[in-house]
Amino acid sequence: MVNKTLEQVANPDVIIVGGGIAGLAAALRCQDRGLTALVLEAEPRVGGRMTTDRVNGFRIDRGVTLLGKKFTRMRSLARRLGLAPRMHDGSFKLGLEDGHTVRSFRDRRPDDLLRDSGLSWQAKRASFRFLFDLCRNQTRLAHGDSQRALHLDRENVAQYLAHSAGGSELLTRFFEPSMCGPVGGSVANLSAEVFFQTIRNTLAAGFWCVDDGVDLIPETIAKQVPVQTSAHVIQVRRKGPQVMVEALVEGRPRRYTARGCIFAIPGQLVPALCPDLPEWVVQPLSHTRYASMASAHVALRKPPQAAYSGYGFAGERMDGVQALEFEHLRSPFLCPQGRGMISIYYKQTPTFPVIASSDDALRTSAIQLMRKTFPDIAKDILFVHLVRWPVGIALFPAGRLTEMAALRTRLAAWDAPLDFCGDYLDGLSSEGALCTGEQAADRMITRLNDYRPLERVVARLAGCA
């Protein structure tokens, strides 16, 4: 498909605020259905949390790294974009450090939980119940369709596991240390539905990656749809049947007129940009919360010897480290031949305020950890690359998906030329963000098509006048 130049879309049908995977998916869907969409992205590049930094031959995925094999829309989209030769299935083996022992778990091997000698028989029985419920609900847990399993959204993970003897042990000795990174914080407070959804779509199904970095997907979409980067949207207002968008494009004021607007940015940011929203939209959007993230990626002259793709830690660490991941094992394409890279993921603790820590403090922490944990490679550190996400992973306490499902139901019946998409609407994954982008586009297409007869009447009356 030939990309349209920005000059050809001075007055697009739909303006999309935000060039992450949700906004780009919405633009592509609009274009497929005959509408012209223009994406306005505040950053100099598209992708949002699906971006990749390239440093001295290393590829560092900044947010999204491995993709779940159950990400059916993402896999289909990547193939459509011609990226099939760049897609590679992978595996993940977790070492869970627990005192003086390391317990081992593999993706697609739920039986490892039942065989774990570090768990009591009560905890294993609780894990059997969890796996049974996972199997029983697995067809309802696809991203983009969260309303099918809202009965699981009534409780958080701690409440769900409390129904089983041994559930608390399973939470503290397996789920918390192994999954706190992927879910952006405490597993205990997470909606049980989102947790089931996360396990089903990743660990239970396995992973895949893109060999030159995950940003190949959004960057390839951006070559097919009109995108204006460095465009900071200031305000969106309705004016009759149209939408007026004011923005600063590369520092210069610019005004756009369109028939509709889709917001593909974190929900809590939308009400300040669009004062025309009704209260039933503002309230659920304003409840959106994200966990902050920070990571240090240590490039190595040679890879260390390791039996696992990643490490988690049972018990609180004073240094804020929540996980170590060996990129040369789980995503070998990201490292130059013969090199290694270890990603260190931090969490906020009372003794290590990671978000407020300076870059020098994080680098020092990363180097000290490497020297202590892998003394044989202490002299092989090439550089430390830092990544910070003040807006990182969407948080879903119990009931949040139910609130979002109600919002999406009302949006489907709304007649305003405004809509919304993003991971905060449907679970904490890039797949969920992509699905909500396509769904927002579908709703917008329906509304604008419904408006066409009225627009023709208005045009005829204007011609007669």
N, C-alpha and C positions, 0 to 999 in steps of 0.2 A: 504494500500500500504506500502510495507516494505521500510524503509528509507535506503539509501545507505550511507556507511561510507565515511568519507573524503578521506581515502586511496584508495577507489575505483574510485575516480573522480580526480585523479592527472592530467589528461588531458581531461577535460570536453568538450562537444560540445560547450557550451555557458557559458560564465562567466557573472554574473550579479553584477554590482557594486551598492550596497545599499540594505539593508534588511528591508526596510519599506514595507507597504502593496503592493505597486506597484511592487517592485522587487520580493517579495515572490510570488505574483500572476503570474508574468512572469515565474518564475522558475517552478511553478506547472503546468502551461500550457505547457511549453517545455517538462516537464516530461511526461505529458499526451500524447504528440505527439511523444514520443519515443526518445527525445533528453536528454542527460545528462546535467544538469545545475548546476553550483556551484555559490552560493551567497556569496559575500564578503561584510561583514558589519563591519564598523569601530568601532562601539560601542560594549560593552560587551554583549548586548542583541539586539534582533531583534524588529521590530515594528515601528521604527521611531516615528512619532507623535501618534501612536496607542500603547502606553506603559502605564503601570499601576504601581504605587508605592504602596507598602503594608507596613503600619506603624501601629503597635499596634492594629491590627485587622481591621483597616480602609483600604479601597481600593480607591486609588486616581488616577483617569484617568488623565494622564498628558496633553493630547492634545484633541484627539477625545473623546467625552463622549457619548451623545445620538446619535443614528443613525436613519436616516430617513426611514420610511416605504417604500418609493419609491427607496431605495437602493436595487434594485432587485438582482444585482450580489452579493452584500455582504450577503444578506439574503440566497441566494442559496448556496454560498460558506460555510457559517456557518453551514447550515444544512448538507452539504456534509461532513464537518469535524466532524460530530457527536455532534454538539453543540446545537441542537434544544432544549433539555431540559433546557439549560442555557439561552435561548433567551426569553425576556419578553417584551410585549408591555407596553408602558407607556404613560403618558399624561403630558402636560405642561401648566401651568396657569401663565401668566405674569402679574405682577403688575407694572404699569408705573407711577412712582411718578412724579407728575406735580404740583408744588407749594405745596398747602396744601391738595391736593386731590390725590387719587390713582385710576387710570383708569385700568380696567380689560380686559384682552384678553386671549382667549383660543386657543390652537392648534386645527385645523380642524373646526374652527368656524369663517370663514371670515365675517359672519354677525355681529360679535362683532364690526368690524370697522364701519359698517353702523349705529349701535346703539349707538356708542360712543358719549355721551353728551359733551365731551370735544372738539369735532371737529365741525367746521362750516358746513353748508349745502354744501358750495362750496368744502370743503375738502372731504366730504362724496361722492360728485359727482365724484371727482377725484379718490377716492378709488374704486368707482363702475367701472370706466373706467379701472383701473388697474386690478381688478378682472375679468372683461370681457376679457381683453387681455390675462390674465393668463389662463383662460379656453380655449380661442381660440387657444393658442399655446401649451397647456400642453402636447400634444403627441410628440412635437418636443424638449422637454426640458429634456429628459432623459440623464443622465451622460454617457459619452462615445460616444455621437452622437451629439455633439454641433454644427456641421456644418449645421444641419437642421434648426437652428433658428438664423443664422448670421445676418438677417435683424434687430434683436434687439440689435446687438453688435455695431451698428453705433452711438448710443448715450449713454451717461452715465445716471444714474438715475435722476439727477437734470434736465438734458435736456429733458428726456422723460416726467417727471412730469410737466415741464414748459408749455406743450401744453394744460394743463387744468387749469382753474381758481381754486384756492384752492390747486393746486399741491404742491406749496412751503410749505404751512401749513402742508399738509400731510407728507411731507418729514421731516420737522423740529420737528413736534410734535408727530410723530409715528415712521416712518421708521428709522430715525437716532438714537433715543434713544433705540429702541427695537432690532435693527439689527446690530449695529456697532460692537458688540462683535463677532457674528458669521462670519462677513465678514472681520474682521481684521482692521477696521478703518472706515473712512468716507464712508457712503452709497452714498452720492451725487456724488462722483467721480467714483463709480463702474459701470462697464458695465451693461446696462439694461438687457442684456441677462443673465449674471451671477446672477443678482438679482432675476429675474423671476425663474431661475433654482433653486436657493437656497430656495425660498419660496415654489415652487412647490414640491420639494423633501423632505421638512421637515415640516414646519408649516402647510401647506395645507393637508399633508398626515398623520401627527403624527409621533411618535417616537418608537424606541425599544432600549433595552440595553442588555448587557451580564452580568449575575449576579455576576460573580467573577472578573469583570474587562474586559475592551475592549481588553486587550492584549491577551486574550485567543485565539482570531482569528489568529493573526500572529504567536504566539507561537505554536499553533497546526499545522499550515502550516510548520513551521520550523522543526517539527518532521518527516515530510514526504519528505523533499527535503534537499540536502546537503547544509549546511551553515557553513561558517567559520567566527566567530566573532573576534573582535579585529584585523581586517585586514584592514589596511589603504592603499588604492590604491594610488600609486605614479604616475604611468604613464601607458597609454594604447597606443600601437603602432601597426599599420598594418605591417605585414611582409609577402608579397606575399598573398596567400589565407588564412593565419592565422592571429590571433591576439595575441600579446604578452602583458601580464599584469604584471607589477612590483608592489609589495606590501610589506609592513612591517606587518608581522603576529606575533602578540604578541612581537613586537620589533625586529623580525628577518627578514632579507631580504628573499623574496620568489618570484620566477618567475613562471608564469602560461602560458601555451599555449592552445589556444582554437580556434574553427572555427568561433566564433562570440562573440560579447560583447554587452550587453544592459546596459545603464547607467540609474539607478533608483535613482538619486540624484537630488537636485535642479539644474535647467538648467544652471544657471550662473556659476556653479562650473565645468561644463563639459569641456569647451574649454581648461582650464589650464591642465587638465589631459590627453587630447587627442589632440595633435598638428596636427594630420592628417585630421582634419575636414575641409570641404569646407566652404567658406564664407557664402553660403546660409543656412548652419546649424548654424554656429557660431553666426551670427547676431541675429536671433530670440531667441536663447538660452541665449545670453548675456543680453537681455532685461528683463529677469526674475527678478521679485522683490517679496520680502516677507515682511509682517509686523512682527515686533517683538512683543512678548507677554510675560506677566508675570502674575502670579496668586498666591494667598495665600489661602490655604485650612485650615480652622479653625475647628479642631475637638473639639466636645463638650460633656461634661458628660451627658447632657440631651438636647433634641431638643427644640428650642424656638417655641413659638406659632406663626404660620404664615399662612396667608390665600392664599399665592401664592408660586409656585415652584421657582420663580425667580423675581427679581426686575430690572427694567431699570429706567433711570432718564432723564426726559425731561429738558434740560438745562445743561450747563457746570458745572462740579464739579471741585473744585480746588484741590481735593485730587487724581485725576486721576482715580477714580473708575468708571467703565463703566457698571458693572452688578454685582448682587449678585445672587447666585443660591443655593438653599437648597437641598443638595444631599439626605437627608433622606426623602424628599418628591418626588423628580423626579426620583431618583435611590436608593430606600431604601436598596437594597442588598449591597451597598457599605459601609454601616455603621454597626457596631455591634449592636445587639438588644438593644434598649433603648437609643442609643447614637444619636448624631446629627452631621452634618458637613455642614458648609457654605463655598462656594467657592467665592472668591472675584477676579474679573477680572479687571485688570488695563489697562489703555491706557496712552500713552505718552502725557503730556501736558507741556506748558511752565513753569508752577509752580511746576510740579511734574515729574521730568525726571525719569520715572520708570525703564528704562533699565540701567541707570547709578546708580540708588539707590542701596545701600548696602543691604545685607540680613537683617541686624538689622533694617534698616529704613523701609523695607517692613513689617517686623514682627510687628514693633511698630505701623505702620499705620493700619495694620489689627486689632490689639488688640484694639486700640483706636476707630476704627469704630465699632467694636462689642460692646464695653462698652457704646458708645453713642447711638447706634441704638437699642440694646437689653440689657438694664441695668439689667434685671432680670437674665441674664445668665453670667454676667461679671465674676463671680467666678467659672464658669463651663468650662472654656477653658482648654483643655488638652494639646494641642500643636498646632503650626502653621507650616504647611508644604509648602514650596515655590517651584514653578515651573517656570522656565524661558525658553523661546524659542527665541533665537536671529533670527532664521529662523522659523517663525510661520505659518502664513496663506498667501497663494499665492495671489498676488494683480492682479486684472484684470480691468484696465481702459478700456474705450471704444476702440474697435478695436483690443484688445489683443487676443481674441478668434479667430478672423478672421486671425490674423497672425499665430496662432497655427494651425488652420485648414489648412492653406496653407502649413505649414511645414509638417504636417502629410500626406497630399496628395503627396508631393514630396518624403517623406520617403517610401511610398508604391511603388514608381517606382524606388527607389535607389537600386543599386546592391552591395553596400558595406556591409560587415558583422558587421555593427554597428547600434545601434538603441537606442531609448530614451523613458522613461516613467516617470510619476509623475503627481501630482495634477496640476502643472503649465501648463500642456497641455490641461486640460479639466475642468476648474472650481475648486473652492476651497473646495473640499470634499474628504473624504477617498474613496467614491464610484467612483469618477472620477479617482483617482489615481489607484485603482484596475483595472478599465476598460482599462486605458492606458497601464498598465502592460500586460494584456492579449493581447491587440492589438499589442504591440511591439513584444511579443513572436510570434504571428501569422505571422507578417512580417518577423521575423528572420527565422522561420521554412520554409517559402516559399523560402527565399533566399538560405538557406543551402540545401534544397532539390533540388533547381535548380543547385547548384554547384556539386552535387554528380556525374553526368555523366562525367563532366570534371575531377573530382578527380580520377575517375576510369581510364580514359585515361592516366593521369599523372602517376598513380601507375603502369600501364602496361608498359609504356615507361621506367620507372625507373627499372622495373624488367628485361626488355630486355637488358638494359645497364649493 
